[in-house]
């Protein structure tokens, strides 16, 4: 699932099809150039949401404050989508409870 595309953003961000079996292993990809596309686990994304300055170390050091705000939006959507996916998955395992 894509959260941003280069048409409207300087980033192409998406939930990477990792084939994970638990949410902690799900991957968020943040492409900011054709040759730089770091992937982050669910837990790494949560860390960056709690401490946005980490993005400068993990993504690129020249992020502007508005880039960080934009990325926080996409990261929050990723976390919500992953949480929802695993809630539904668990609910289905428990027979809809």
C-alpha positions as CSV (number, residue, x, y, z in Angstrom):
1,X,0.0,0.0,0.0
2,X,1.4,3.4,-1.0
3,X,1.2,6.4,1.4
4,X,2.9,8.9,-0.9
5,X,4.1,9.1,-4.5
6,X,6.6,11.4,-6.1
7,X,3.9,13.2,-8.0
8,X,2.7,15.0,-4.8
9,X,5.7,14.5,-2.6
10,X,9.5,14.3,-2.4
11,X,9.0,10.8,-1.1
12,X,7.6,7.5,-2.3
13,X,6.5,5.6,0.9
14,X,4.7,2.3,1.1
15,X,4.1,-0.8,3.2
16,X,6.5,-3.2,1.7
17,X,5.3,-6.7,0.9
18,X,7.5,-8.5,3.3
19,X,5.6,-11.7,3.8
20,X,5.9,-11.1,7.6
21,X,3.9,-13.3,10.0
22,X,3.9,-10.8,12.9
23,X,3.5,-7.1,12.9
24,X,6.9,-6.3,14.3
25,X,8.4,-7.7,11.1
26,X,6.3,-5.6,8.7
27,X,8.3,-3.1,6.6
28,X,7.8,0.5,5.8
29,X,9.8,1.8,2.8
30,X,10.8,5.4,2.4
31,X,12.3,6.1,-1.1
32,X,13.7,9.6,-1.4
33,X,15.8,9.0,-4.6
34,X,16.0,6.2,-7.1
35,X,19.1,4.8,-5.4
36,X,18.0,5.2,-1.8
37,X,15.1,3.3,-0.4
38,X,15.6,2.4,3.3
39,X,13.2,-0.1,4.8
40,X,12.2,0.1,8.5
41,X,10.5,-2.4,10.7
42,X,7.2,-1.7,12.5
43,X,9.2,-1.1,15.7
44,X,11.7,1.2,14.1
45,X,8.9,3.3,12.7
46,X,7.3,3.6,16.1
47,X,10.7,4.7,17.5
48,X,10.9,7.4,14.8
49,X,7.4,8.6,15.6
50,X,8.3,9.0,19.2
51,X,11.7,10.6,18.4
52,X,11.4,12.3,14.9
53,X,15.0,13.5,15.0
54,X,16.0,9.8,14.4
55,X,14.8,10.3,10.8
56,X,17.8,12.4,10.1
57,X,20.1,9.5,11.0
58,X,18.1,6.7,9.5
59,X,16.7,8.3,6.3
60,X,18.9,11.3,5.4
61,X,20.5,14.1,7.4
62,X,19.2,16.9,5.2
63,X,15.5,16.5,6.0
64,X,13.7,19.8,6.5
65,X,11.1,20.2,9.4
66,X,8.3,20.0,6.9
67,X,9.7,16.7,5.5
68,X,9.7,15.3,9.0
69,X,6.1,16.4,9.5
70,X,5.1,14.8,6.2
71,X,6.9,11.6,7.0
72,X,5.3,11.4,10.4
73,X,1.9,11.4,8.7
74,X,2.8,8.5,6.4
75,X,4.4,6.6,9.3
76,X,1.3,7.0,11.4
77,X,-0.8,5.7,8.6
78,X,1.5,2.7,8.2
79,X,1.3,1.9,12.0
80,X,-2.5,2.2,11.9
81,X,-2.8,0.0,8.8
82,X,-0.5,-2.7,10.3
83,X,-2.4,-2.6,13.6
84,X,-5.7,-2.9,11.9
85,X,-4.4,-5.8,9.7
86,X,-3.2,-7.8,12.7
87,X,-6.4,-7.0,14.7
88,X,-8.5,-8.4,11.9
89,X,-6.2,-11.4,11.5
90,X,-6.3,-12.1,15.2
91,X,-10.1,-11.6,15.3
92,X,-10.5,-14.1,12.5
93,X,-8.4,-16.6,14.3
94,X,-10.6,-16.2,17.4
95,X,-13.7,-16.7,15.3
96,X,-14.7,-13.0,15.1
97,X,-14.3,-12.2,18.8
